[in-house]
Amino acid sequence: MNNIKKIVFFDLDETLLTTDKHVTEENRKAIAEAVEAGNAAAICTGRSVEATLFVAEEAGMMREGCFLVNFQGGSIYDCGSRKVLSQEGIPLPEGRELVQRALDSGLYAQTYGEGGVLIPYECDISRRYCAICRENFRVFPSVEDIKEDLPKVIVINFDERERLDRFQAENAAFAGGKFESFFSNPWYLEYTKKGIDKGYGVRKLAEYLSVPVENTVAVGDERNDIPMICAAGVGAAMVNGHPEVKEAADYITSADNNHSGVAEVIHRFVL
């Protein structure tokens, strides 16, 4: 693609998606207007490509000029050509050790591979996660059955957030030189390869499309969106976003995720 004017990046949950996980008509129209005016649009999410494609379909983004930035910035997918352009993950030995540390702590941890989510065992957590993200899953009987670099690892606990905080703190020395570690919501403690976050995804796609980073716009709501918001030329926070996200942003929307806050950002900073 040539002569892209701007790129707009947006998170999914509580940003592009309504609380009941749909895309508003106003958001759909704004994305289409932005692309038809010579800009690019990109979903930037922690989800896998497969789990994001159905949202891209609903948003009218399975077309040239639209992209998916997945796994917190580690993967870029071109919706027009239906191809993964790049993917970087946690090296296999470190990833296996991280998963094992979580399991040894009595916590549930999952990663991704061929066939969808790789889970250590089927349970309420795995069923709830896969229902939310519409993901298929495959059980790995032991970490040795994970055979490829890990796109990311999520340690999940829906009931006891303090256990996730404690695991993160107790493993900080181990993780420090190997992983990025952050919460994408109160229940998901995520780990990616060192240097990989949503800000990396912004820079990577901008470089691929030969668009100056100052011509990028990003909008999100949660703390894992802060690198994306800070990397973009204009960083916007959803009015329903976390206070730390609002503090990092250049702009805070008037409309929340249920009232087309993404469209507001597109009309103000892209069109």
CORWO-V116519 format. One record per pair of residues at least 4 apart in sequence whose C-alpha atoms are under 6 Angstrom apart, sorted by sequence separation. I is the first residue (numbers start at 1). J is the second residue. D is the distance in Angstrom with one decimal. If there is no record, write none. Layout:
i = <I | I>
j = <J | J>
d = <D | D>
This chain:
i = <11 | 12 | 13 | 17 | 18 | 35 | 57 | 69 | 78 | 100 | 103 | 112 | 122 | 124 | 130 | 166 | 168 | 172 | 175 | 184 | 196 | 206 | 227 | 255 | 257 | 265 | 266 | 267 | 12 | 17 | 34 | 35 | 56 | 57 | 61 | 70 | 78 | 90 | 102 | 112 | 130 | 140 | 183 | 206 | 220 | 256 | 17 | 69 | 77 | 111 | 112 | 183 | 229 | 255 | 69 | 77 | 111 | 182 | 183 | 68 | 76 | 77 | 110 | 182 | 68 | 76 | 110 | 181 | 237 | 67 | 76 | 99 | 181 | 67 | 75 | 180 | 218 | 67 | 75 | 179 | 180 | 237 | 66 | 74 | 179 | 236 | 239 | 74 | 179 | 180 | 218 | 235 | 236 | 238 | 239 | 179 | 217 | 235 | 236 | 237 | 238 | 63 | 64 | 178 | 216 | 217 | 221 | 236 | 240 | 62 | 63 | 216 | 217 | 218 | 219 | 220 | 221 | 239 | 121 | 215 | 217 | 218 | 219 | 220 | 118 | 120 | 214 | 222 | 226 | 116 | 117 | 118 | 119 | 120 | 213 | 221 | 222 | 116 | 118 | 221 | 48 | 223 | 47 | 48 | 42 | 46 | 47 | 40 | 41 | 42 | 43 | 44 | 45 | 46 | 40 | 42 | 43 | 46 | 45 | 199 | 158 | 198 | 199 | 157 | 198 | 28 | 156 | 7 | 11 | 156 | 199 | 5 | 6 | 7 | 8 | 9 | 10 | 11 | 155 | 4 | 5 | 7 | 9 | 10 | 11 | 155 | 4 | 154 | 154 | 153 | 153 | 152 | 152 | 184 | 111 | 111 | 110 | 110 | 109 | 109 | 96 | 108 | 108 | 92 | 92 | 91 | 90 | 89 | 90 | 89 | 89 | 51 | 51 | 90 | 89 | 74 | 73 | 73 | 72 | 73 | 72 | 73 | 73 | 15 | 8 | 10 | 6 | 7 | 8 | 9 | 10 | 11 | 6 | 8 | 10 | 27 | 30 | 27 | 18 | 18 | 15 | 14>
j = <15 | 16 | 17 | 21 | 22 | 39 | 61 | 73 | 82 | 104 | 107 | 116 | 126 | 128 | 134 | 170 | 172 | 176 | 179 | 188 | 200 | 210 | 231 | 259 | 261 | 269 | 270 | 271 | 17 | 22 | 39 | 40 | 61 | 62 | 66 | 75 | 83 | 95 | 107 | 117 | 135 | 145 | 188 | 211 | 225 | 261 | 23 | 75 | 83 | 117 | 118 | 189 | 235 | 261 | 76 | 84 | 118 | 189 | 190 | 76 | 84 | 85 | 118 | 190 | 77 | 85 | 119 | 190 | 246 | 77 | 86 | 109 | 191 | 78 | 86 | 191 | 229 | 79 | 87 | 191 | 192 | 249 | 79 | 87 | 192 | 249 | 252 | 88 | 193 | 194 | 232 | 249 | 250 | 252 | 253 | 194 | 232 | 250 | 251 | 252 | 253 | 79 | 80 | 194 | 232 | 233 | 237 | 252 | 256 | 79 | 80 | 233 | 234 | 235 | 236 | 237 | 238 | 256 | 139 | 233 | 235 | 236 | 237 | 238 | 137 | 139 | 233 | 241 | 245 | 136 | 137 | 138 | 139 | 140 | 233 | 241 | 242 | 137 | 139 | 242 | 70 | 245 | 70 | 71 | 66 | 70 | 71 | 65 | 66 | 67 | 68 | 69 | 70 | 71 | 66 | 68 | 69 | 72 | 72 | 227 | 187 | 227 | 228 | 187 | 228 | 59 | 187 | 39 | 43 | 188 | 231 | 38 | 39 | 40 | 41 | 42 | 43 | 44 | 188 | 38 | 39 | 41 | 43 | 44 | 45 | 189 | 39 | 189 | 190 | 190 | 191 | 191 | 192 | 224 | 152 | 153 | 153 | 154 | 154 | 155 | 143 | 155 | 156 | 148 | 149 | 149 | 149 | 149 | 150 | 150 | 151 | 133 | 135 | 193 | 193 | 196 | 196 | 197 | 197 | 198 | 198 | 200 | 201 | 220 | 216 | 218 | 215 | 216 | 217 | 218 | 219 | 220 | 216 | 218 | 220 | 260 | 263 | 263 | 257 | 258 | 257 | 257>
d = <5.6 | 4.8 | 5.3 | 5.0 | 5.3 | 4.7 | 5.9 | 5.6 | 5.6 | 6.0 | 5.2 | 5.8 | 5.9 | 5.9 | 5.3 | 6.0 | 5.9 | 5.6 | 5.3 | 5.8 | 5.7 | 5.9 | 6.0 | 5.4 | 5.5 | 5.9 | 4.9 | 5.2 | 5.5 | 5.1 | 5.5 | 5.4 | 4.9 | 5.8 | 5.6 | 5.0 | 5.4 | 5.7 | 5.3 | 4.5 | 4.7 | 5.8 | 5.6 | 4.9 | 5.5 | 5.2 | 5.2 | 5.6 | 5.7 | 6.0 | 5.0 | 4.6 | 4.1 | 4.7 | 4.6 | 4.2 | 5.2 | 5.8 | 5.9 | 5.7 | 5.8 | 5.5 | 5.7 | 5.5 | 5.0 | 5.4 | 4.9 | 5.7 | 5.3 | 5.6 | 5.4 | 6.0 | 4.7 | 4.8 | 5.5 | 5.5 | 5.5 | 5.3 | 4.2 | 6.0 | 5.2 | 5.7 | 5.5 | 5.5 | 5.5 | 5.1 | 5.7 | 5.0 | 4.8 | 5.0 | 5.9 | 5.1 | 5.8 | 5.8 | 5.2 | 4.2 | 5.4 | 5.3 | 4.6 | 4.8 | 5.2 | 5.6 | 3.9 | 5.3 | 5.2 | 5.8 | 5.7 | 5.6 | 5.6 | 5.0 | 4.4 | 5.0 | 4.7 | 5.0 | 4.5 | 5.3 | 5.2 | 5.5 | 5.8 | 5.7 | 5.9 | 6.0 | 5.5 | 6.0 | 5.8 | 5.5 | 3.9 | 6.0 | 5.8 | 5.1 | 4.4 | 5.0 | 4.8 | 5.3 | 5.9 | 4.0 | 5.5 | 5.1 | 5.6 | 6.0 | 5.6 | 5.9 | 5.7 | 5.9 | 5.7 | 5.5 | 5.5 | 4.8 | 4.9 | 4.6 | 4.9 | 4.5 | 5.1 | 4.2 | 5.7 | 5.3 | 5.9 | 4.3 | 5.5 | 4.5 | 5.2 | 5.8 | 3.9 | 5.3 | 4.8 | 5.1 | 5.6 | 5.8 | 5.9 | 4.9 | 5.2 | 6.0 | 4.9 | 4.6 | 5.0 | 4.7 | 5.1 | 5.1 | 6.0 | 5.6 | 5.1 | 5.6 | 5.8 | 5.6 | 5.5 | 5.1 | 5.2 | 5.6 | 4.5 | 5.8 | 5.1 | 5.7 | 4.8 | 5.2 | 5.9 | 4.7 | 5.7 | 5.5 | 5.6 | 4.3 | 5.6 | 5.8 | 5.8 | 5.9 | 4.5 | 4.9 | 5.4 | 5.5 | 4.9 | 5.1 | 4.2 | 5.9 | 5.8 | 4.6 | 5.7 | 5.9 | 6.0 | 5.0 | 5.1 | 4.5 | 5.1 | 5.9 | 4.0 | 5.7 | 5.9 | 5.7 | 5.0 | 4.8 | 4.7 | 4.5 | 5.0 | 5.1 | 5.5 | 5.7 | 6.0 | 5.5 | 5.3 | 4.8 | 5.3 | 4.6 | 4.9 | 5.3>
